[in-house]
Amino acid sequence: MKKYYLITPGPTPVPPTVAAQSALPVLHHRTHEFGKLFEQVMEGLRTVFQTKRDVMLITGSGTGAMESAVANLLSPGDKAIVASCGAFGNRWEKICVAFGAKVVMLKEEWGQAVDPGKVRQALKENPDAKAVFFTHTETSAGTVNDVKAIAAVVAETAAVSVVDAISGLAGQELRMDDWKLDVVVSGSQKGLMTAPGLAFAAVSEKGWKLVESSKNARFYNDYRLIKKSIPNKETPWTPAVSLVASLHEAIRALMEEGMENVWKRHLRLAKACRAGMQALNLKLLSAAPCSVLTSAHLPESVSGEKLVDWLRDEHGVSIAGGQEHLKGKIVRLAHMGYMDHFDLTIGLTALEWGLVKFGHKVDAGKAVKTAQETFLAG
Ligand SMILES: *Cc1c(COP(=O)(O)O)cnc(C)c1O
């Protein structure tokens, strides 16, 4: 027998009550029954996004919502600023280029956060930029950006701010309206504790002006069509009905806990995880570590790829390694979504086992002990 432990930054574990909803008979999507579910999901998402705006439901993964933002906001030839500090920030550049935008790229080293001062400078040098794209929690490095500060800089200009909150939403504080964010996109399979397949986008009034004037081709994810169908409690096309039923239950659980408490729980787990990894003499990768995952450098003698494969294949524990130039060099432990302090214990114990297996001596139990002490201290 092998148990399966999902400790990756997406997909994340789905609570049994959430999974169970998807097993119920599929509702027809143009019925009162589904409409009621849809309406409650919309209401809950507003609280999750901390916005009074409509949150649009998209069928697809998070990247689909990212693409929809570029397609709906820009026109071919438009200038866009992308402020990146990792693989997901870089994805904004690829999407913008695919849609014919001219990209001004601001790049930080993986592990450093975006500097709002550099965004200000870039906007000054490019007053014709239509939008600034960036990331809330950069999952490839475990970094949180100062979204509030970046959005404030953009809000002083004619450009709109567009944030990928796919891994950060419902894990790390984010307040769309208070922070003057124009577009927030996310997905179902991270902090929202639902299986992959749903994505979201919310747009401010300033953002809608761009949507109305965009000349990009779009159809399936045309924000104008999605928005128009919301008052009818439906989506333009058949939505992933069963996932919406699951999301309804996940949102109920989040509302019961309260967003402030959800953010606090993740921060507490993050602090404990950082302490646990540091107790193993692993150096944290990020100078601005986020609340939803923790990344650390591995000792040079240890192959991260082998470690991750071995833990998954031999012990059923899925953790994440590094991407691109950090492949094999780092590990990333998620504490995102349906996770508590005991889940952290599993991740850290597995990491210790992996290190020992690949020849790096560790004081067995030290990471867990330190993490638990840190957790209990608050
Ligand atoms: C997971 C993730 C994505 C990609 O989402 P998909 O659902 O795989 O398309 C984008 N951005 C961030 C920050 C992520 O963590």
The ligand as an SDF file (V2000), in Angstrom:
LIG
                    3D

 15 15  0  0  0  0  0  0  0  0999 V2000
    0.1940   27.5650  -11.3260 C   0  0  0  0  0  0  0  0  0  0  0  0
    0.4840   28.9300  -11.7710 C   0  0  0  0  0  0  0  0  0  0  0  0
    0.1630   29.3780  -13.0550 C   0  0  0  0  0  0  0  0  0  0  0  0
   -0.3150   28.4520  -14.1450 C   0  0  0  0  0  0  0  0  0  0  0  0
   -1.5070   27.9650  -13.9350 O   0  0  0  0  0  0  0  0  0  0  0  0
   -2.0850   26.7440  -14.8080 P   0  0  0  0  0  0  0  0  0  0  0  0
   -3.3260   26.4960  -14.0320 O   0  0  0  0  0  0  0  0  0  0  0  0
   -1.0840   25.6350  -14.7550 O   0  0  0  0  0  0  0  0  0  0  0  0
   -2.3360   27.2240  -16.1500 O   0  0  0  0  0  0  0  0  0  0  0  0
    0.3760   30.6930  -13.3810 C   0  0  0  0  0  0  0  0  0  0  0  0
    0.8920   31.5380  -12.4870 N   0  0  0  0  0  0  0  0  0  0  0  0
    1.2270   31.1570  -11.2480 C   0  0  0  0  0  0  0  0  0  0  0  0
    1.8080   32.1490  -10.3120 C   0  0  0  0  0  0  0  0  0  0  0  0
    1.0470   29.8350  -10.8520 C   0  0  0  0  0  0  0  0  0  0  0  0
    1.3910   29.4460   -9.6280 O   0  0  0  0  0  0  0  0  0  0  0  0
  1  2  1  0
  2  3  1  0
  2 14  2  0
  3  4  1  0
  3 10  2  0
  4  5  1  0
  5  6  1  0
  6  7  2  0
  6  8  1  0
  6  9  1  0
 10 11  1  0
 11 12  2  0
 12 13  1  0
 12 14  1  0
 14 15  1  0
M  END
$$$$
